[in-house]
Each structure stands twice: as structure tokens, then as C-alpha cells.
Amino acid sequence: MSKHLPRIASGVLLLSFLTAGLSLAQGDIQRRMTFISNGSPTLLSTMLITDTSPNVAPTQDDFWYVIVGSFPRNQRRQANAQASRVNAHGYNMNVYESSIYGGLTPGLLVVMDGPYSRRQAQRVLNSVRSVVKGAYIKRAVYPD
């Protein structure tokens, strides 16, 4: 029995690592994969299993975007101009195709920044409204 103990322990550790890894957000996995090349895989596994940070896995509070404009697809120049105008005030707005985001009206170009937690998005919104009065926040999900 004792000669099989290292194999059993390795199997349990691997299973724990895989189970914990599946529950993490993709960005968090990428961030932690950098650690594995610089440190001990055992330490990484322990960290993954015991990590209870609220930013590890997506929650209902994630994926909020600050939206400062939407345009028909044939108005890309106007969408880019809106993003540039707002960015001149210190923001980081970009133009995205709404169709690739769940929760946004398909078929539009959307000028937005995010994702944020709802609280963070509200803070940015409060500030950006000095530039775009009709700005708003909306929850949307970018598919994997």
C-alpha cells in the first residue's frame, strides 16, 4: 500500500488542480499559469484550491460596461469619432461590434469601456457623464 501512496497523492493533487482550475475565470487562469513557470506546481495547486478571492470566478456583479454611444454599422467613422472625443478627456473607450456580446442589441457599433464590476462601472459612469450626458452602464457577456 505504501508504495502506491505517492501515485494516489499525485492523482488527488491533479484532480484537485483540475477541479479548481475549471471554476476560475479564464483571465485568472492565465495570470496563474505565469506563476507555474516561475515556481512550484505544488504551491500553485495549493493556491488554487484555497483561493477564495471574490475576483476569481465571474459573478452577477461582473461584466458591466460603460456605454457612451451606439451607431449603425455603416457609421464606423462616427463611432470612432465619439470614442476619440471621449478618450481626449482621459477615458479608454473603444468601438465594438454589439453582436458578439450577449446582452447588447445586435447589429450595432457600440462605444464602450469595460468590463467592470457594477460598482466600478457606476464610478466611471458618474465621471464620464460630464462628457456624455446620455452615457449608461449595461451588463453584457463576451462569449468564450
C-alpha positions as CSV (number, residue, x, y, z in Angstrom):
1,M,0.0,0.0,0.0
2,S,2.7,2.5,0.9
3,K,4.4,2.1,-2.5
4,H,1.2,3.3,-4.1
5,L,0.7,6.3,-1.8
6,P,2.8,8.7,-3.9
7,R,0.7,7.9,-7.0
8,I,-2.5,8.3,-5.1
9,A,-1.4,11.6,-3.7
10,S,-0.3,12.8,-7.1
11,G,-3.7,11.8,-8.6
12,V,-5.6,13.6,-5.8
13,L,-3.5,16.7,-6.3
14,L,-4.0,16.6,-10.1
15,L,-7.7,16.1,-9.7
16,S,-7.9,19.0,-7.2
17,F,-5.9,21.2,-9.5
18,L,-8.2,20.4,-12.5
19,T,-11.4,20.9,-10.4
20,A,-10.2,24.2,-9.0
21,G,-8.9,25.3,-12.4
22,L,-12.3,24.8,-14.1
23,S,-14.0,27.1,-11.7
24,L,-11.7,30.0,-12.3
25,A,-12.2,32.8,-14.8
26,Q,-10.1,32.5,-17.9
27,G,-8.1,35.6,-17.1
28,D,-7.3,34.3,-13.7
29,I,-6.1,31.0,-15.1
30,Q,-3.8,32.9,-17.5
31,R,-2.4,35.0,-14.7
32,R,-1.7,32.0,-12.5
33,M,-0.2,30.0,-15.4
34,T,2.6,32.6,-15.4
35,F,3.3,31.6,-11.8
36,I,3.7,27.9,-12.6
37,S,6.6,28.6,-14.9
38,N,8.3,30.6,-12.1
39,G,7.5,28.5,-9.1
40,S,6.4,25.2,-7.7
41,P,3.4,23.5,-9.3
42,T,2.5,22.2,-5.8
43,L,2.4,25.7,-4.5
44,L,0.2,26.7,-7.4
45,S,-2.2,23.8,-6.7
46,T,-2.5,24.8,-3.1
47,M,-3.1,28.4,-4.0
48,L,-5.8,27.4,-6.5
49,I,-7.6,25.2,-4.0
50,T,-7.5,27.7,-1.2
51,D,-8.1,30.9,-3.2
52,T,-11.4,32.4,-2.2
53,S,-10.9,35.9,-3.7
54,P,-14.2,37.4,-5.0
55,N,-12.5,38.2,-8.3
56,V,-11.6,34.6,-9.1
57,A,-14.8,33.5,-10.8
58,P,-17.4,35.6,-12.6
59,T,-20.4,36.7,-10.6
60,Q,-23.6,38.6,-11.2
61,D,-21.6,41.7,-10.4
62,D,-19.1,41.2,-13.3
63,F,-19.2,42.2,-16.9
64,W,-20.6,45.7,-16.7
65,Y,-19.7,48.2,-19.4
66,V,-19.9,51.9,-19.6
67,I,-21.6,52.8,-22.9
68,V,-21.2,56.3,-24.4
69,G,-22.8,55.7,-27.8
70,S,-24.1,53.2,-30.3
71,F,-24.2,53.6,-34.1
72,P,-25.4,51.6,-37.1
73,R,-22.6,49.5,-38.7
74,N,-22.3,51.9,-41.6
75,Q,-21.3,54.7,-39.3
76,R,-17.9,53.4,-38.1
77,R,-16.3,56.8,-38.7
78,Q,-18.8,58.5,-36.3
79,A,-18.4,55.7,-33.7
80,N,-14.6,56.2,-33.9
81,A,-15.0,60.0,-33.6
82,Q,-17.2,59.5,-30.5
83,A,-14.5,57.2,-28.9
84,S,-11.8,59.7,-29.7
85,R,-13.8,62.6,-28.3
86,V,-14.4,60.9,-25.0
87,N,-10.9,59.5,-24.8
88,A,-9.5,63.0,-25.2
89,H,-10.9,63.5,-21.6
90,G,-8.8,60.7,-20.2
91,Y,-11.1,57.7,-20.8
92,N,-10.4,54.4,-22.6
93,M,-13.4,53.9,-24.9
94,N,-13.3,51.5,-27.8
95,V,-15.7,50.6,-30.6
96,Y,-17.0,47.0,-30.6
97,E,-19.5,45.0,-32.7
98,S,-22.5,44.6,-30.4
99,S,-23.4,41.2,-32.0
100,I,-20.5,39.4,-30.3
101,Y,-21.8,40.4,-26.8
102,G,-24.7,38.7,-25.1
103,G,-27.0,41.3,-23.6
104,L,-26.4,44.0,-26.2
105,T,-28.7,44.9,-29.1
106,P,-27.2,43.1,-32.2
107,G,-26.1,44.8,-35.3
108,L,-24.6,48.0,-33.8
109,L,-21.2,49.5,-33.2
110,V,-21.0,50.3,-29.5
111,V,-18.6,52.8,-28.0
112,M,-17.8,51.4,-24.5
113,D,-15.3,50.6,-21.8
114,G,-15.2,47.6,-19.5
115,P,-15.7,45.1,-18.2
116,Y,-16.1,46.3,-14.7
117,S,-17.9,45.3,-11.5
118,R,-21.2,47.2,-11.3
119,R,-19.7,49.5,-8.6
120,Q,-16.6,50.3,-10.7
121,A,-18.8,50.9,-13.8
122,Q,-21.0,53.3,-11.8
123,R,-18.0,55.3,-10.7
124,V,-16.7,55.6,-14.3
125,L,-20.3,56.5,-15.5
126,N,-20.6,59.2,-12.9
127,S,-17.4,60.7,-14.2
128,V,-17.9,60.2,-17.9
129,R,-21.4,61.9,-17.8
130,S,-19.6,65.2,-17.6
131,V,-18.5,64.4,-21.2
132,V,-21.5,62.4,-22.5
133,K,-24.8,63.2,-20.6
134,G,-26.6,60.1,-22.1
135,A,-23.9,57.6,-21.1
136,Y,-25.2,54.5,-19.2
137,I,-24.0,51.1,-17.9
138,K,-25.2,47.8,-19.1
139,R,-24.3,44.2,-18.3
140,A,-23.0,42.2,-21.3
141,V,-21.1,39.0,-21.7
142,Y,-18.3,38.3,-24.2
143,P,-18.5,34.6,-25.2
144,D,-15.5,32.4,-24.7
